[in-house]
Amino acid sequence: MPRTKVYEAVTERLEILDTEGRVDEALMPEIDPEQIRELYRNMVLMRTFDGKALKLQRQGRMGTWPPIKGQEAVQAGVALAMQKRDWLIPAFREHGIMVLHGVPLHLVYAYWAGDERGSCYPEDVRCFPVAVPVGSQWQHGAGVGLSLKLRNEDAVAVTFGGDGSTSEGDFHEGLNCAGVFGAKAVFVIQNNQWAISLPLQQQTAAETLAQKAHAYGIPGIQVDGNDVFAVYVAATEAIERARGGGGPTLIEAVTYRLGDHTTADDASRYRKDEELEKWEGRDPILRLRRYLVERGLWDDDQEAVILEEAQSWVDGQVKILEEMPPQEPEEIFTSMYAAMPPHVAEQMQELLEEVRS
């Protein structure tokens, strides 16, 4: 018998806003000027509190911090596409979208300062705690998305992970499960080109990460992750598809980590200055500002106002953080389970006897 073709797939890439602030009008979403200005404000706010966190860490007022500089468009675009009723499952570099989805910034800071209360969000905020183990988020997202389907909830699970996490078995298991059972889930890869010091080309032989979706029978799309409009369009389509019962989608947002992997890293040891300079020219905030200025929607006075407002708000969150009373030793146990198992209760008691003796 002759050989026959049994499957063929195409992976699309979406770009709308270029580095000079020009857009493809045919692809622009229906979004009013005030929403666009809000996108810009949110991205500036992210960069402001990210920069403040770096200073707090250097001053010994906070622990290790994973910077998000350069990746603001991914998080702002997805956040705009989400509804409050949707679940957010972050990895560990999603501070921006966590705050936009309702997590108080002082709690984000508290988590990275080693305070267990930093994972205890307000009851009406549908966000999982930070999960540092690489790749674990994909299975969490598949599970939440499946539960939403089984409970017939009008909500979607939006899960984030980095390019490095796609080399973990959890990624493939999570997407396979979501595809098989039609989970109400959207998976977002923040492809910032580096898994700590390992470059993308050593991560996979595939041309894109988005094409990995085809193996699990779900749609996959690559977007310019520094183009907030492209991110918003792709996320909106994926979320609406999942919400309507159409199943999961994988989005690869191609972006770049302008800072170090964390404050414990020195990226200058493994990447070239030329590469960094190239991506600085693709800065998502600068790109959107050029768009706004060109259309008379933004000026220097407005810029000065939002920078001052952002800094003032961030400083206020730091004040709340540092006025929190010291956490009690049992905090590391009390929020772990809905009902504390006997062996955990025993461990807690042993700790309390030791620290209070």
N, C-alpha and C positions, 0 to 999 in steps of 0.2 A: 504493500500500500504506500502511496506517496506521503511525503511530509505535508502537513497542513498547519496553517496558522490558527491557533486556538485563542489567542488573546493579544490585543494591541492597545496601548494606552498613550495618552498625551497629557503632559503636565503643563499647565499654563502659568505664566508669570504676569502679575498685574503691577503696572506703574501708572501713576496719574500726575504726580507733582515732581518736576525735575529740580535739580540743585539751584537753578536760578529763580525758582518761584513760579515757573510757567506750568500750566496744567493742560491736559487733554480734555477739552470741554465735553467731548462725547462720553467720557468716562466719569466725569465729576458726579458725585452723589448729590441728592437733593438735601442740601444742608444750608441753613441760613447763616448770614454773616456773624450773628451773635454766637452761634454754636462754634463757628470757626475761631472766633476770638477766644472763646472759652477753652477750646483745644489748646490754643497757644498759651493761655494763662496756666492751664494745668501742667503743660510741659515745663514752663518756667518754674512753677512751684516745685516740681519734681527735682529739677536741677538745683534749686535753692536748698531743699532739705537734704539732698544727697551731699552737697558741698559742706553743709553744716555737720553732717554725720562724720565726714572725714576729719573735720577739725576736732570734734568731740573725741574721736578715737585717738588722734595724735596727742590730745591733752590728757589722756588717761581717764576720760569721763564716760567712755563707752568701749565695748569690746570690738572684736573683728567686724568689719563692715564690707559687704560686697557692693561696689559702686554701680550705679545704673546710667552714668553719663554716656550719652550717645544712643540710648535705647528707649528714650522717652516716647517716641512716636508709636512704637508698638503698644505700649501700655495705655497711652491716652486714646488711641484709636479703638482698641478692643473695649476699653471702659465705656466709651460713648455708645458702643453697639450693645452693651449688656443692659439688663434691667435689674432693679434692686432684688427681685425675686430669684435671680440666677445665682448659682453657686460658683465661687471662685476657688480654684485649687492651685495655689502658688507653689513655686519651687523655693528659691531663696534670693532671687534678684527681682522680685516683683513688688517692691515697696510702693512704687508709683500707683499701680492699679489697685493695690490693697487700700491705699488711702482714698482713692477716688471711689472705691466700692463701699467705703464707710468705716474702715478700720482707723481709729484715731492714731495720728502720727506718734504721739507720745508712747503708745503701746508698741508700735513698731520699733521705736528707739529702745524701749524697755527690754524687748526681746533680745536685741543685740547688745544690751548692757548686762545680760545674764539674769534678768528678772523673769521668773516663771509667769508672772501676771501679764507679761507682754503677749501671751498667747490666749488670754481670756478676753474675747471681744464682746461688744454689746450684743444682746440677745437677737436683735433684728438684723445683724450683719451676717450675711451668708458667705462666710469665708473660712476656709480651713487654716489652721496654723501653718507657719513656715515648716517645710519639710526639707531638711538639708541633705539627707541621703539621696544621691543622684539617681534619678529615674523612678523613684518610688511614686512620684506624683501621677504618672500615666495610669497606673492601676487604680489609684484612688479616684481619678477622674472617670475611668470606665465604670467603676462600681457605683459612684454617685449618679452618673448618667443613666445607668441601668435601673437604679432605684427610682429615679424620677419617672422613667418610663413605666415601670411596674405600678407606681402609685398614681399614674396619670396626672402628674403635676405639670402645670404650665411654667416650667422652669428648665434651664439648661445648665450643665456643668461645664465650665470653661477652665481648662487645665493648661498650665505653663510648664515648660522645661527648656533646657538649653540644648545646643547642638551635641554636646558631649553625651547627654543622656540618651540619645538615640542609639548609642552603642551598647546600652544596657538591655538585658533580657526583659526587664519590666516594660520597656517601651513597646516591644513587639507583642508581649502578652496582653498589655493593656489595649492596644489598637485592635488586636485580633478579637479579643473579647467584645469590645465595643462594636466592631463590625458585625460579628456573628449575631449579637443580640439586639442590634439597632439602638444602642444607647443614645440618650439625648445628651450628646457630648460634643464639645469642640476642643481640639487639641492644638495648642499654639507653640511652635518651636521658635524660641528666640535664638536664631543662628547668628551669634556675635563673632563667629570665625575662629574662636579659640576655646578649647576645653582646658582651662588653666593654661598650660604651655604647649598643648598639642594642637596644631593647626587643623583646619577642617579637612584638608586633602589627605591627612593621615588618619582621619576619623572614618572615612568611607570612600569607596571607589565609585559610588553613585554620583551622577551629575548634579542631582539635587537631593535634598532631604524630603521634599514634598512628594516625590515620586514613590517613596516607600509606602504611601497610603494605598497604592494600587494592589499591593500584595495582600491587603486585608479587605479588599472590596469596598473601599470608601473613597470619596473624592479627596484629592490633595491639590493644593495651589501654593505657588510661591509668590510672595509679594515683596516689594521694596520696603523693608522694615523702617526706613528713614523717611518714608512718604506716608504721612498720617492719613491722607485720604484713601490711599490704596489699602492700608490696614483696616480702616473703618469699613470700606466696601466689602472686603473679603470676610471680615468678622460678622458683619450684618447678615450677609448671605448665609454664612455657615450657621449662625445662631438661629435665624429664622427657619432654616431647613431642619435643624435638630428640634426646635420647638414644635414644628408642625408634624413631627413623626418621621422625617426623612432620613434620620440616622446621623452618624457622626461625620466630621470633616477634619482633615489635618491641614493646618496653615503653617507654612515655613516663612517666617519673617526674616529676611536677610538684612542684618544690621551690623553694628560693630561696637565692641566694648572699648570706649576711649580711655578708660582708666585701667587700673590693675584688676586682676581677678578678685582679690580682696585686699584689705589693708595689710595682710600678711604676705603679699606677693609683690614682685618687682618685674613688671612686664617688659622693661627695657632690656632684660637679660635674654629674652627669647624672640622679640619682634623688632623689626627695623623701623627707624624713624620715618623713612619714606612711606611706609604703609600707614603709619599713624597720621601723617600729614595728609595723605590722600583721603582718608576717612573723615578727618576734621573738616575737609571741604564739602563733605556730604552731611554735615551736622543737621539733624532733623529740625531743631529749633530755628536755626538761621534760615533754613529753607522755607519754613512756614512764615517766618517774619517777612521775607522778601515777597511772598505772595500777598500778604496783608498790606504791606506798604505800597506795592504796585497798584493795588485797587483802592487806595485811599482809606483803608480800614484800620490803619495803625500809624502812629507817629512816635517821636521821641518822648513827648510828654506822657503819653499812655504807657510807654515802656518804663519810664522812671516811676510812675505810680505803681505798676504791678510789681516791680522789683522791690519797692519799699514795702508794699503790702505783704508780699510773699515772705520777706525777711522778718517782718514783724510777727506774722503768724507762726513761722517756724520757731522764732525765739520764745513765743508764748508756749508752744508745745514742749520746748526744752525746759521751761520753767515748771510746767506741770510734771514732767518726768522727774526733775530733781527735787520736787516737793513731795513726791510719793513717800510714804513712810517705809522704812526698811521692810523687806519681805520676811515673813516668818519661815523658818526652816521647813515646815511641813508643806509649804507651797509646791515643792517639787513632787509631791505625792498627790495632793488633794485634787488636782485637775486632770489627772491621768486617766481615771476611769469614772464612769457614771456611778458605779457602786464599787468601792475599793475592795479588791480581793484580800483574803486574810493574810497572804504572804507579804503583800505590799503594806498592809497595816502594821504588820510585825516589823518590817524594815523601818517604817516611819517612827515607830515607837523606840526602836533601838537608836535611831539618829537623835531623836529628841532627848533621850536619856543621856546621850554622850555630850551634846552641845550645852545642855542645861545642868550638867553635874558640876 
